[in-house]
């Protein structure tokens, strides 16, 4: 198949990572894959003035943002500026895939020569991605595919009769793995830090501060796609690592007694599976696929949303539990990941694209 992907912008975000993995694997299966994305929007005059005052970088040439497509060999084409993607930007194909709510109307408007229309719906709730804006996109003439049962149910709440195909995320055991181990000598928890409110960084930091009162030597390790964590006042004992390479991530996960997931809204929550593949139990709020991954399999515990104290109690519990109980959680976490593979995800997505080409509207 000639498969065309339409992205708003490609950078180091979880959704881009998922698309890059599927695109690369589809290419390896012999498909003609082209990804088209827009560049980062130019900053406003106010934004440039703020940069000048804060960082004195007014005259610097903007750097191209790194993306998960780097090094994959996938044909990734960035258009001239931030604008809607139109027919002239997209090579003719068999199927064209929207990947974001704002790209869904663009794909729906493309000519038939660009291919059958599909929509990989991955997330909601982040700034600029409110559910009220997404609902109309679920009614467009696009073959819907999504990544968690939670999102399938959400779509059906608002459009009960639309077919939705489920393609769960996975982890690559070559990149995410760990040898059998016990708890860390120094109690340690970790999380993926993003400044977005929906990611719940404030909940994690609040929980860590509370837990450290009872576990004074507790450490927190976090990583993210920025040089610094921004204006967040990280507490003592918290350590931030910017832009870790893929081979570093497994060591970050495996250094922790528990991984923290505090999202307020989420499409899936890939760090849950990545941590579990590294034998690390997960403490999570009930967002995205967390209930499917944790509550159903026992590789961690669920905590109340918007409740740093409840998360702190879970942190303290993992710090204080004996090796035998912790090992049971660790083994269950690893066992959970065996139900999810990128080979399965690629096969399911490939089949969904074939059905999109056969569907008539």
Protein Blocks (a to p, Z undefined) as FASTA:
>chain_A
ZZddddfbdcddfklmmmmmmmmmmmmnopacdddddddddddfklmmmmmmmnopmmpc
cdddddfkgonlpacdddfbdcdddfklpccdfbdcdfbfklmmmmmmpcfklopcdddd
fbghiehiafklmmmmmmcccddddfbfklmmmmmmmmmmbccddddddddfklnccddd
dddfbacddddddfbfklommmmmmmmmmmmmmmmmbccddddfbfbgbjadcdehiacd
ehiafklmmmmmmmpfbdcdfbfbdfkopmlmmmmmnopacddddehjllmmmmmnopac
cddehilklmmmmmmmmmmpcfklmmmmmmmmmmmmmmpcfklmmmmmmmmmmmmmmpcZ
Z
